Amino acid sequence: MSDSGIDLKAFLAEQRHEGQLDSEGGFTIAAEKALQKLAYFALPQEFDWILKVVQAVNLWNVERLVVSQTRTATSFTFAPCPQPDPAALLNALSGAALDNANPIHALSMALRSLVEQVGLSFVLAFRDHGESGRPIYAGDDTTQLSPSTRSKWAHLKSDGIRLTVSHFRRRESFTGRYIPTIAKVPNRQREILKILEWNSAPSAVPIYLEQRLLNDPSRVPMMGFSPGFRVLRKAILVNDDGPRNLKFVGEDYPWNIRAREVKNSEPPARGNPWFILRTADWAQLHHFVHFDPMSQMKFSPYQVPNHRLLLTRQGVVCGSYTIRNSAWGTSVVLVAPADHYRSDLSGLGLEINDRENQGLINLRRHVVDALAEYREEFISILDWTPKPSARSSMTSYQENRAGFSIFTESLGKSVEWLTEAYRETKDRVWHLQLTERRRVVLLRRWRDFVLEDLERVILDLDRRPMQLDR
């Protein structure tokens, strides 16, 4: 162990030789046995360690999880209350106990997996009552970093925990930092973001990336807004005058503005099933010169996804079902909390029995009833305007980004900015070209389109079987 932090591998070796005890118990496990445990508790997918981090912050019920990224590293910053003792985390990393309801153990499994299973490395920093503790680090890349660089990766502006994960394995470090594309180093920054956007969408803890709310259902790709599609309604299942009177309470999104201008909304409440309904954007129906409701043609040029039923545990997707979609451009994503289901040692695998299957069937029936009621309301869509959702606010909670390099960041950011600017300009210009008469014609055509699609979606959810994906 050095003054710049605690090298986890050296720490385990030291405990093996000295047999040192602390007030909580003993660090008596040998480093070799620790590695054997890591293999035993291996997570099924390469990036599942991210899900364990999100599960940990949900178990701690923190106010927010803030993510910052560069091509070199991703940082996760959050502030549990009360602050966990670093010694307890070290004890979990070196001990044999595993409790999926314990946030320290969930974070410990994430760290084990990303080092021993995935081959990445991390720096874990603590700050409590204004005092910064010694960071814990492990893995090939962070071990070879200079103490000053590790100190920058461990910097915290306020009380909390910061986990910084390097994107590089042992032989990728040098070329990855300067010429990652030429060296063909995998873009783990992008993969981490995909996992956070989709698998962490049900998280009750808001997850922010550069002031953007990642787990706003209306903004999650393939769930809410995406090019060519807009979100119509988000509905949460609540008890209305007793547990036998369950009803979906809906929140409508404005149909009369551009889909890109829809305001952010907070993640759904913890523990309640919810669904989100999205359809082809009304402004895209110019692809149909003569819209025929009896036509079997799918909405073009965008691929319409199947309906999904997502099972979540501690804020992350742990299982999913697919329901084949017969609609032209409308789909439903239904999210059902499954914290009461039996789980495997990883806390990510679910055991689904006949009773739980029947519960999912009953939940689908509630969604069918909610969509049938919504369809009746939708008939008068041109006569009313739903109010915009309130924009979520966020106080400044940013940390310095780890490993920023002009060679790896500038070009990629420029390409992303140009792509987004082109898409925004093209969308805005098309709207400006619409005359009021043309706009009304398209809206009426779109209403008929959605009404027909809702009927198909209701039939899908009422009759089609579910295919388990994972």
Order of alpha helices (4+ residues) and beta strands (2+ residues): beta-alpha-beta-beta-alpha-alpha-beta-beta-alpha-alpha-beta-beta-beta-alpha-alpha-beta-alpha-alpha-beta-beta-beta-beta-beta-beta-beta-beta-beta-beta-alpha-alpha-alpha-beta
